[in-house]
Amino acid sequence: MALVAFRGPRRILNLCKLGDGRKHLSTALVQYTASAVSDRGRKRPSNEDAFGYSIEHGVFVVCDGMGGAAAGEIASSLAVDEMMRLLVGDGLAAPTPEEAEKAVYAANQAIYARSQRNPKLAGMGTTLVSLITGDRKVWILNVGDSRGYRMRQGTLEQVTQDHSLVEEQVRMGRMKRAEALRSPLRNVITRALGTQSQVTADIFAMDAEPGDLYLLCSDGLTRELSDELIESLLRLELPLDELCTRLLGAANKAGGHDNITCLLVRAG
């Protein structure tokens, strides 16, 4: 079973080395391949991002933790572990979006309860973006400003909406996009797992087509690279693990001010 949950220093995955050697799983109509990479970047002393996925079960998760000391790393790890525990069972049936939503709620409860028990972890939280794949349907869930994208026929589209102060100001017409990019408040998020006893995830449903490419990433990637540059890199005819490496390298070259995680899933 190709079940992966990693955090910490940079790790690049080649799924043909995992499980029984298969690099993809056939569903009734669509096959999926995946690869991911995570790196602390060039400025941060540690990596508070975490990710996990199971191709067999159609579950893919990226989290970006926040909090003092090691609290961010704990929050993101708890979220990924809880999502994978609840959504990856013994069978190969993909979870429903309702089950995924319940898993997000449970992950929020796990983080919040942990922070309540330990004063040193008070206020810790994490963003989350998750992709759930079905036969010809996919769902993306998000809380916070980690993003989910879909690339179809060479065009990249941001599916999720950032739960951040500046993005909400942009959506309401109170701030221009260029102003948001320069704002000192651009790091303020308005929704996260673990900071409150309740949380609501946005859910986006889409039809899947062969050739679609999905990107889940922390803001360490999107703060450094424009959507246009990400799109140009994803157009390269390269294996997914090499595309992940290119994205990571470009983000670090652009400054690498934050932890960087990207997870690519291709429908074939």
PAZAPA-4460 file (N, C-alpha, C; in steps of 0.05 Angstrom, whole numbers, plus 32768, in hexadecimal, padded with zeros to 4 digits):
% residues 268
    n_x    n_y    n_z   ca_x   ca_y   ca_z    c_x    c_y    c_z   seq   type   mol
   8011   7FE8   8000   8000   8000   8000   8012   8019   8000     1      M     A
   800D   802A   7FED   801D   8043   7FEB   8011   8058   7FFD     2      A     A
   8017   8055   8017   800D   8068   802B   8025   8078   8035     3      L     A
   8024   8092   8034   803B   80A3   803A   8032   80B9   804D     4      V     A
   8042   80BD   8062   803E   80D4   8074   8059   80DD   807D     5      A     A
   8062   80F4   8073   807D   80FE   8079   807C   811B   8082     6      F     A
   8090   8122   8091   8093   813E   809A   80B1   8142   809F     7      R     A
   80B9   815A   80A5   80D4   815F   80AC   80E5   8166   8094     8      G     A
   80FF   815D   8094   8111   8164   807E   8107   815B   8063     9      P     A
   8113   8166   804F   810B   8161   8033   810A   8143   802D    10      R     A
   80F4   813A   8021   80F1   811F   8019   80E3   811E   7FFE    11      R     A
   80EE   8111   7FEA   80E2   810E   7FD0   80DA   80F1   7FCD    12      I     A
   80C1   80ED   7FC3   80B6   80D2   7FC1   80B6   80C9   7FA4    13      L     A
   80BD   80B0   7FA1   80B9   80A2   7F87   80A7   808A   7F8D    14      N     A
   808E   808C   7F85   807B   8078   7F8E   8081   805C   7F83    15      L     A
   8091   8059   7F6E   8097   803F   7F64   80A8   802F   7F78    16      C     A
   80B2   803D   7F8D   80C2   802F   7FA1   80B2   8028   7FBA    17      K     A
   8098   802F   7FBA   8087   802B   7FD1   8075   8013   7FCD    18      L     A
   806D   8007   7FE3   8059   7FF2   7FE3   8060   7FDB   7FD1    19      G     A
   804E   7FD4   7FBF   8053   7FBC   7FAE   8060   7FC3   7F94    20      D     A
   806B   7FDB   7F92   8079   7FE3   7F79   8068   7FF1   7F65    21      G     A
   804D   7FF3   7F69   803C   8001   7F56   8040   801F   7F5A    22      R     A
   8040   802D   7F44   8042   804A   7F45   8027   8057   7F42    23      K     A
   8013   8048   7F3A   7FF9   8053   7F38   7FE4   803E   7F3E    24      H     A
   7FCC   8048   7F43   7FB6   8036   7F49   7FA0   803B   7F34    25      L     A
   7F95   8026   7F28   7F80   8029   7F15   7F65   802B   7F24    26      S     A
   7F56   803F   7F1E   7F3A   803F   7F27   7F29   8036   7F0F    27      T     A
   7F10   8038   7F11   7EFF   802F   7EFB   7F05   803F   7EE1    28      A     A
   7F0B   8058   7EE3   7F0E   8068   7ECC   7F27   8079   7ECB    29      L     A
   7F33   807E   7EE2   7F4A   8090   7EE4   7F60   8083   7EF5    30      V     A
   7F79   8087   7EEC   7F90   807E   7EFB   7F9D   8097   7F07    31      Q     A
   7FA9   8094   7F1F   7FB6   80AA   7F2C   7FD3   80A3   7F33    32      Y     A
   7FE4   80B7   7F2F   7FFF   80B5   7F39   8004   80CD   7F4B    33      T     A
   8018   80CB   7F5C   801D   80E1   7F6E   803B   80E2   7F77    34      A     A
   8043   80F9   7F7F   805D   80FD   7F8B   805D   8117   7F9B    35      S     A
   806F   8119   7FAF   806F   8130   7FC0   808B   8136   7FCA    36      A     A
   808F   814F   7FD3   80A8   8157   7FDE   80A3   816C   7FF3    37      V     A
   80B3   816D   8008   80B1   8181   801D   80CD   8189   8026    38      S     A
   80D0   81A3   802B   80EA   81AE   8032   80E6   81C5   8045    39      D     A
   80FA   81C9   8057   80F7   81DF   806A   80FC   81FA   805E    40      R     A
   8106   81FB   8045   810C   8215   8038   8128   821E   8041    41      G     A
   812D   8237   803B   8148   8242   8040   814A   8254   8059    42      R     A
   8133   825A   8065   8134   826D   807B   812B   8260   8095    43      K     A
   8119   824D   8095   810E   8241   80AD   8120   822B   80B8    44      R     A
   8122   822A   80D3   8134   8216   80DF   8128   81FA   80DF    45      P     A
   810E   81F7   80DB   8101   81DD   80DB   80EA   81DD   80C8    46      S     A
   80DF   81C5   80C3   80C9   81C2   80B0   80AF   81BC   80BF    47      N     A
   809C   81CE   80BF   8082   81CA   80CC   806D   81C1   80B9    48      E     A
   8074   81BC   809F   8061   81B0   808C   8060   8192   8091    49      D     A
   804A   8185   8088   8047   8168   8089   8035   8160   8071    50      A     A
   8039   8148   8068   8028   813E   8053   8025   8120   8055    51      F     A
   8010   8115   8049   800B   80F9   8048   7FF9   80F2   8032    52      G     A
   7FFB   80DA   8027   7FE8   80D1   8012   7FE8   80B3   800F    53      Y     A
   7FD2   80AA   8004   7FCE   808E   7FFC   7FC1   808E   7FE0    54      S     A
   7FCF   8085   7FCC   7FC4   8084   7FB1   7FAD   8070   7FB1    55      I     A
   7FB1   8059   7FBE   7F9C   8045   7FBE   7F81   804F   7FC8    56      E     A
   7F82   805F   7FDC   7F6A   8069   7FE9   7F61   8085   7FDE    57      H     A
   7F72   8090   7FCD   7F6A   80AA   7FC2   7F6A   80C1   7FD6    58      G     A
   7F7E   80C1   7FE8   7F7F   80D5   7FFD   7F9A   80E3   7FFC    59      V     A
   7F9A   80FE   7FFB   7FB3   810E   7FF9   7FB0   8126   800B    60      F     A
   7FC4   812C   801C   7FC1   8141   8030   7FDB   8150   8032    61      V     A
   7FD9   816B   8034   7FF0   817C   803A   7FE7   818F   8050    62      V     A
   7FF8   8193   8065   7FF3   81A5   807B   800B   81B6   8080    63      C     A
   8005   81CF   808A   801A   81E2   8090   8015   81EC   80AD    64      D     A
   8026   81E4   80C0   8021   81E9   80DC   802A   8205   80E4    65      G     A
   801F   820E   80FA   8026   8228   8106   8025   8226   8124    66      M     A
   8036   8236   8131   8037   8236   814E   8053   8238   8158    67      G     A
   8057   8240   8171   8072   8243   817C   8080   8229   8180    68      G     A
   809A   822A   8183   80AB   8212   8188   80A5   81FE   8172    69      A     A
   809F   81E5   817B   8099   81D0   8167   807B   81CB   8163    70      A     A
   806B   81DE   816D   804E   81DB   816C   8043   81D8   8150    71      A     A
   804E   81E8   813D   8045   81E6   8121   8049   81CB   8115    72      G     A
   8061   81BF   811B   8067   81A5   8111   8054   8190   811D    73      E     A
   804E   8193   8137   803C   8180   8144   8020   8182   8138    74      I     A
   8016   819B   8133   7FFB   819F   8128   7FF9   8193   810D    75      A     A
   800C   8198   80FB   800A   818E   80E0   800C   8170   80DF    76      S     A
   801D   8165   80F1   8020   8147   80F2   8007   813A   80FC    77      S     A
   7FFB   8146   8111   7FE2   813B   811B   7FCC   813B   8106    78      L     A
   7FCA   8151   80F7   7FB5   8153   80E2   7FB9   813E   80CD    79      A     A
   7FD2   813B   80C3   7FD6   8127   80AE   7FD1   810B   80B9    80      V     A
   7FDB   8105   80D1   7FD8   80EA   80DC   7FBA   80E4   80E0    81      D     A
   7FAB   80F7   80EA   7F8E   80F2   80EF   7F7F   80EE   80D4    82      E     A
   7F85   80FE   80C1   7F78   80FB   80A7   7F7E   80E0   809B    83      M     A
   7F97   80D8   809B   7F9E   80BE   8090   7F93   80A7   80A0    84      M     A
   7F92   80A9   80BA   7F87   8094   80CB   7F6A   8090   80C5    85      R     A
   7F5B   80A5   80C2   7F3E   80A3   80BE   7F36   809C   80A2    86      L     A
   7F46   80A4   808E   7F3E   80A1   8072   7F4A   808A   8064    87      L     A
   7F5F   807F   806F   7F6D   8068   8063   7F67   804F   8073    88      V     A
   7F56   803E   8069   7F4E   8026   8076   7F5A   800D   8069    89      G     A
   7F50   7FF6   8070   7F5A   7FDE   8064   7F51   7FD9   8048    90      D     A
   7F3A   7FE3   8041   7F30   7FE1   8025   7F3C   7FF6   8013    91      G     A
   7F35   7FF4   7FFA   7F3F   8007   7FE6   7F2A   801B   7FDD    92      L     A
   7F13   801C   7FEB   7EFE   802F   7FE4   7F07   804B   7FEB    93      A     A
   7F04   805E   7FD8   7F0A   807A   7FDE   7EF6   8085   7FF2    94      A     A
   7EFF   8096   8004   7EEC   80A2   8017   7ED9   80B5   8009    95      P     A
   7EC2   80BA   8015   7EAF   80CE   800A   7EB8   80E9   8014    96      T     A
   7EAE   80FF   8007   7EB4   811A   8010   7EA9   811E   802C    97      P     A
   7E93   8111   8033   7E88   8114   804E   7E9B   8108   8063    98      E     A
   7EA7   80F1   805C   7EBB   80E4   806E   7ED4   80F6   8070    99      E     A
   7EDC   8102   805A   7EF3   8113   805B   7EEE   812C   806C   100      A     A
   7ED6   8137   806A   7ECF   814E   807B   7ECF   8146   8098   101      E     A
   7EC5   812F   809F   7EC5   8125   80BB   7EE2   8122   80C5   102      K     A
   7EF4   8118   80B3   7F10   8115   80BA   7F1D   8130   80C0   103      A     A
   7F16   8144   80B1   7F21   815F   80B6   7F17   8169   80D2   104      V     A
   7EFE   8164   80D8   7EF3   816B   80F2   7F02   815D   8108   105      Y     A
   7F07   8143   8104   7F15   8133   8118   7F32   813D   811C   106      A     A
   7F3F   8144   8106   7F5A   814E   8107   7F5A   8168   8117   107      A     A
   7F47   8179   8112   7F45   8192   8121   7F42   818D   813F   108      N     A
   7F30   8179   8146   7F2C   8173   8162   7F46   8168   816F   109      Q     A
   7F54   8157   8161   7F6D   814C   816B   7F82   8161   8172   110      A     A
   7F85   8174   8160   7F98   818A   8164   7F8F   819C   817B   111      I     A
   7F76   81A3   817B   7F6B   81B5   818F   7F6D   81A9   81AB   112      Y     A
   7F66   818F   81AD   7F68   8181   81C7   7F84   8180   81D1   113      A     A
   7F97   817B   81BF   7FB3   8179   81C6   7FBD   8194   81D1   114      R     A
   7FB5   81AA   81C4   7FBE   81C4   81CC   7FB2   81CC   81E7   115      S     A
   7F99   81C2   81ED   7F8D   81C8   8206   7F9A   81B9   821D   116      Q     A
   7FA6   81A2   8217   7FB3   8192   822C   7FCF   819D   8233   117      R     A
   7FDC   81AA   8220   7FF7   81B3   8223   7FF9   81D1   821E   118      N     A
   7FFD   81E1   8233   7FFE   81FE   8230   8014   8207   821C   119      P     A
   8029   81F8   8219   803F   81FF   8207   8036   81FE   81EA   120      K     A
   8020   81EF   81E5   8016   81EC   81CA   7FFD   81FE   81C4   121      L     A
   7FF7   820F   81D7   7FDF   8220   81D4   7FE0   8230   81BA   122      A     A
   7FCB   8230   81AB   7FC9   8240   8193   7FD5   8233   817A   123      G     A
   7FDF   821A   817D   7FEA   820D   8165   7FD4   8206   8152   124      M     A
   7FDB   8205   8139   7FC7   81FE   8124   7FD5   81F7   810A   125      G     A
   7FC5   81F1   80F6   7FD1   81E9   80DC   7FBC   81EF   80C6   126      T     A
   7FC6   81F5   80AF   7FB5   81F6   8097   7FB2   81D9   808E   127      T     A
   7FA0   81D5   807B   7F9C   81BA   806F   7F91   81BE   8053   128      L     A
   7F9C   81AF   8040   7F90   81AC   8026   7F91   818E   801F   129      V     A
   7F7B   8183   8016   7F79   8166   8011   7F6A   8161   7FF7   130      S     A
   7F74   814D   7FE9   7F67   8144   7FD0   7F5C   8127   7FD5   131      L     A
   7F43   8123   7FCE   7F37   8108   7FCF   7F2F   8101   7FB3   132      I     A
   7F38   80EA   7FAA   7F32   80E1   7F8E   7F1E   80CB   7F8E   133      T     A
   7F0B   80CD   7F7C   7EF8   80B7   7F77   7EFD   80AC   7F5B   134      G     A
   7EE8   80A0   7F4F   7EEB   8095   7F34   7EF0   80AB   7F20   135      D     A
   7EDD   80BC   7F1C   7EE0   80D2   7F0A   7ED9   80EC   7F18   136      R     A
   7EDC   80ED   7F32   7ED6   8104   7F42   7EEC   8109   7F56   137      K     A
   7EF3   8122   7F5B   7F06   8128   7F70   7EFA   813E   7F81   138      V     A
   7F04   813F   7F9A   7EFC   8154   7FAD   7F15   8160   7FB9   139      W     A
   7F16   817A   7FBC   7F2B   8188   7FCA   7F1F   8196   7FE2   140      I     A
   7F2B   8191   7FFA   7F22   819E   8012   7F39   81B0   801C   141      L     A
   7F32   81C7   8027   7F48   81D7   8032   7F3F   81E8   804A   142      N     A
   7F52   81EC   805C   7F4F   81FE   8072   7F69   820E   8074   143      V     A
   7F68   8228   8072   7F80   8238   8073   7F89   8241   8058   144      G     A
   7FA3   8246   8055   7FAE   8250   803C   7FC0   823D   802D   145      D     A
   7FC1   8224   8034   7FCD   8210   8023   7FBA   820B   800C   146      S     A
   7FC4   8208   7FF4   7FB3   8209   7FDC   7FB1   81EF   7FCD   147      R     A
   7F9B   81ED   7FBE   7F96   81D7   7FAC   7F92   81E3   7F90   148      G     A
   7FA1   81D8   7F7C   7F9F   81E1   7F60   7F97   81CA   7F4F   149      Y     A
   7F8B   81D0   7F38   7F88   81BC   7F22   7F93   81C8   7F09   150      R     A
   7FA3   81B7   7EFB   7FAD   81BF   7EE1   7FA0   81AD   7ECC   151      M     A
   7F93   81B9   7EB9   7F85   81AA   7EA4   7F8C   81B6   7E89   152      R     A
   7F96   81A5   7E77   7F9E   81AE   7E5C   7FB1   81C6   7E5D   153      Q     A
   7FC4   81C5   7E70   7FD9   81D9   7E71   7FD1   81F3   7E7F   154      G     A
   7FB9   81F4   7E8A   7FB0   820C   7E98   7FAD   8206   7EB6   155      T     A
   7FBA   8216   7EC7   7FB9   8212   7EE4   7FA3   8223   7EF0   156      L     A
   7F93   8217   7F02   7F7D   8225   7F0F   7F7F   8220   7F2D   157      E     A
   7F7E   8235   7F3D   7F7C   8232   7F5A   7F5F   822A   7F61   158      Q     A
   7F5C   8213   7F6D   7F42   820A   7F75   7F39   8215   7F90   159      V     A
   7F4B   8214   7FA3   7F44   821D   7FBE   7F45   823B   7FC1   160      T     A
   7F39   8245   7FD6   7F3A   8261   7FDD   7F49   8263   7FF8   161      Q     A
   7F5D   8275   7FF8   7F6D   8278   8011   7F5B   8283   8027   162      D     A
   7F5E   8278   803F   7F51   8283   8056   7F66   8295   8064   163      H     A
   7F6A   82AC   8058   7F7E   82BF   8063   7F72   82DA   8062   164      S     A
   7F7C   82EC   8073   7F71   8307   8076   7F73   8316   805C   165      L     A
   7F8A   8315   804F   7F8E   8325   8037   7F7D   831A   8020   166      V     A
   7F7B   82FF   801E   7F6B   82F4   8008   7F4E   82FA   800B   167      E     A
   7F44   82FB   8024   7F28   8302   8028   7F24   831F   8021   168      E     A
   7F38   8330   8027   7F36   834D   801F   7F35   834F   8000   169      Q     A
   7F45   833F   7FF3   7F45   8340   7FD5   7F2A   8337   7FCA   170      V     A
   7F1F   8321   7FD5   7F05   8317   7FCB   7EEF   832B   7FD0   171      R     A
   7EF1   833B   7FE5   7EDC   834F   7FEA   7EE1   8369   7FDB   172      M     A
   7EF7   836B   7FCC   7EFE   8383   7FBD   7F0A   8399   7FCD   173      G     A
   7F13   8393   7FE5   7F1E   83A7   7FF6   7F3D   83A9   7FF4   174      R     A
   7F49   8397   7FE5   7F66   8397   7FE1   7F6C   838B   7FC6   175      M     A
   7F7F   8397   7FB8   7F87   838D   7F9E   7F9B   8376   7FA2   176      K     A
   7F9D   8364   7F8E   7FAF   834D   7F90   7FCB   8356   7F95   177      R     A
   7FD5   836A   7F88   7FF1   8373   7F8B   7FF5   837D   7FA8   178      A     A
   7FE1   838A   7FB3   7FE3   8393   7FCF   7FE4   837C   7FE2   179      E     A
   7FD4   8367   7FDC   7FD4   8350   7FEE   7FEF   8342   7FEF   180      A     A
   7FFD   8341   7FD8   8017   8334   7FD7   802C   8343   7FE8   181      L     A
   8028   835D   7FEB   803B   836D   7FFB   8033   8372   8017   182      R     A
   801A   836B   801E   800F   8371   8038   801E   8364   804F   183      S     A
   8024   8372   8065   8030   8365   807C   801D   8352   808A   184      P     A
   8004   8352   8083   7FF0   8340   808E   7FEB   8327   807E   185      L     A
   7FFC   8323   8069   7FF7   830D   8057   7FFA   82F1   8065   186      R     A
   8007   82F0   807C   800B   82D7   808A   7FF4   82D1   809D   187      N     A
   7FE1   82E3   80A0   7FCB   82DF   80B3   7FB5   82CE   80A6   188      V     A
   7FB1   82B6   80B1   7F9C   82A5   80A6   7F83   82A7   80B8   189      I     A
   7F6C   82A3   80AC   7F53   82A7   80BA   7F45   828C   80C2   190      T     A
   7F51   8276   80B9   7F46   825C   80BF   7F5C   8248   80C0   191      R     A
   7F5D   8237   80D5   7F71   8223   80D8   7F67   820C   80E9   192      A     A
   7F73   81F5   80E6   7F6D   81DE   80F7   7F7A   81E2   8112   193      L     A
   7F6B   81DD   8128   7F76   81DC   8142   7F75   81F5   8153   194      G     A
   7F70   820B   8147   7F70   8224   8156   7F55   8229   8164   195      T     A
   7F40   821D   815A   7F26   821E   8166   7F1A   8202   8169   196      Q     A
   7F06   81FF   8179   7EFA   81E5   817D   7EEA   81DC   8164   197      S     A
   7EE2   81EE   8153   7ED3   81E7   813B   7EE1   81F3   8122   198      Q     A
   7EDF   81E5   810C   7EEA   81F0   80F3   7ED9   81E6   80DC   199      V     A
   7ED8   81F6   80C7   7ECA   81EE   80AE   7EDD   81EE   8097   200      T     A
   7EDD   81D8   8088   7EEE   81D6   8070   7EDD   81DD   8057   201      A     A
   7EEA   81EB   8045   7EDE   81EF   802A   7EE1   81D5   801B   202      D     A
   7ECD   81CE   800B   7ECE   81B5   7FFB   7EC8   81BD   7FDE   203      I     A
   7ED9   81B4   7FCB   7ED5   81BA   7FAF   7ED4   819F   7FA0   204      F     A
   7EBE   819B   7F91   7EBA   8182   7F82   7EC0   8187   7F65   205      A     A
   7ECE   8175   7F58   7ED5   8178   7F3B   7ED4   815D   7F2D   206      M     A
   7ECE   815D   7F14   7ED1   8146   7F03   7EEF   8142   7EFD   207      D     A
   7EF8   8129   7EFD   7F14   8123   7EF6   7F15   811A   7ED9   208      A     A
   7F2A   8123   7ECB   7F2F   811B   7EB0   7F4B   8111   7EAD   209      E     A
   7F51   80FD   7E9D   7F6C   80F4   7E98   7F7D   810C   7E8F   210      P     A
   7F94   810E   7E9B   7FA6   8125   7E95   7FA5   813B   7EAA   211      G     A
   7F90   813C   7EBA   7F8F   8150   7ECF   7FA6   814D   7EE2   212      D     A
   7FB1   8163   7EEC   7FC6   8163   7EFF   7FBE   8174   7F17   213      L     A
   7FC0   8169   7F2F   7FB7   8177   7F47   7FD0   817E   7F58   214      Y     A
   7FD1   8196   7F62   7FE7   819F   7F73   7FDB   81A7   7F8E   215      L     A
   7FE5   819A   7FA3   7FE0   81A3   7FBF   7FFA   81AF   7FCA   216      L     A
   7FF9   81C6   7FD6   8012   81D2   7FDF   800E   81E5   7FF6   217      C     A
   8023   81E8   8006   8023   81FC   801B   802A   8217   8010   218      S     A
   8027   822C   801F   802B   8247   8015   8049   824D   8011   219      D     A
   805A   823C   801B   8076   8240   8015   807D   823E   7FF8   220      G     A
   806C   8230   7FE8   806F   822F   7FCB   8062   8248   7FBE   221      L     A
   8049   824E   7FC6   803A   8262   7FB7   8043   827F   7FBF   222      T     A
   8050   8282   7FD6   805A   829C   7FDD   8073   82A3   7FCC   223      R     A
   8081   828F   7FC3   809A   8294   7FB4   8095   8293   7F96   224      E     A
   8081   8283   7F8D   807D   8280   7F70   8061   8289   7F68   225      L     A
   8060   8298   7F52   8046   82A0   7F47   8038   8288   7F3B   226      S     A
   801E   8289   7F38   800F   8274   7F2B   8019   8270   7F0E   227      D     A
   8021   8285   7F01   802B   8283   7EE6   8045   8273   7EE5   228      E     A
   8056   8277   7EF8   806F   8268   7EF8   806A   824B   7F00   229      L     A
   8058   8246   7F13   8051   822B   7F1A   8046   821C   7F02   230      I     A
   8034   822A   7EF3   8028   821E   7EDB   803E   8217   7EC7   231      E     A
   8051   8229   7EC2   8066   8223   7EAE   8077   820B   7EB6   232      S     A
   807C   8208   7ED0   808C   81F1   7ED9   807C   81D7   7ED7   233      L     A
   8062   81D8   7EDC   8051   81C0   7EDA   804C   81B8   7EBE   234      L     A
   8051   81C9   7EAB   804E   81C2   7E8E   8065   81B1   7E84   235      R     A
   807B   81B0   7E93   8092   81A0   7E8A   808B   8182   7E89   236      L     A
   8093   8175   7E75   808E   8158   7E72   80A2   8149   7E83   237      E     A
   809D   8147   7E9D   80AF   813A   7EAF   809F   8128   7EC2   238      L     A
   80AC   8114   7ECE   809E   8104   7EE2   8096   8115   7EFA   239      P     A
   8082   810D   7F09   8078   811D   7F1F   808D   8123   7F34   240      L     A
   809F   8110   7F3A   80B3   8116   7F4E   80C6   812C   7F45   241      D     A
   80CC   812C   7F2B   80DD   8141   7F20   80CF   815C   7F20   242      E     A
   80B5   815C   7F1A   80A6   8175   7F1C   80A6   8180   7F38   243      L     A
   80A2   816E   7F4C   80A4   8177   7F68   80BF   8184   7F6E   244      C     A
   80D4   8177   7F64   80EF   8182   7F69   80F3   819D   7F5C   245      T     A
   80E8   81A0   7F44   80EA   81BA   7F36   80DB   81D0   7F46   246      R     A
   80C3   81CA   7F4F   80B4   81DD   7F5E   80C3   81E5   7F78   247      L     A
   80CD   81D1   7F86   80DB   81D7   7F9F   80F4   81E8   7F99   248      L     A
   8103   81E0   7F85   811B   81EF   7F7E   8116   820C   7F77   249      G     A
   8100   8210   7F68   80F9   822B   7F60   80F1   823C   7F78   250      A     A
   80E2   8230   7F8B   80D9   823F   7FA3   80F1   8246   7FB4   251      A     A
   8104   8234   7FB7   811C   823A   7FC7   812D   824F   7FB9   252      N     A
   812F   824D   7F9F   813F   8261   7F90   8132   827C   7F92   253      K     A
   8118   827D   7F95   810A   8297   7F97   810C   82A3   7FB3   254      A     A
   8117   8294   7FC6   811B   829E   7FE1   8118   8289   7FF6   255      G     A
   8105   8276   7FF2   8102   8260   8005   80FC   826A   8021   256      G     A
   80EB   827F   8024   80E7   828B   803E   80D7   827A   8052   257      H     A
   80C9   8266   8048   80B8   8255   8059   80BC   8238   8051   258      D     A
   80B0   8226   8061   80B0   820A   805A   80A0   8207   8040   259      N     A
   80A9   81F3   8030   809D   81EF   8016   8094   81D2   8013   260      I     A
   807B   81CE   800C   8071   81B3   8007   8060   81B4   7FEE   261      T     A
   8064   81A1   7FDC   8052   819E   7FC6   804D   8180   7FC1   262      C     A
   8034   817A   7FBB   802B   815F   7FB6   801C   815F   7F9B   263      L     A
   8025   8150   7F88   8019   814F   7F6D   800B   8134   7F69   264      L     A
   7FF3   8136   7F5E   7FE3   811E   7F58   7FD9   8121   7F3B   265      V     A
   7FDF   810C   7F2B   7FD7   810D   7F0F   7FC2   80F7   7F09   266      R     A
   7FAD   8100   7EFB   7F99   80ED   7EF1   7FA1   80E4   7ED6   267      A     A
   7FA3   80CA   7ED2   7FAD   80BF   7EB9   7F99   80AE   7EAA   268      G     A
***
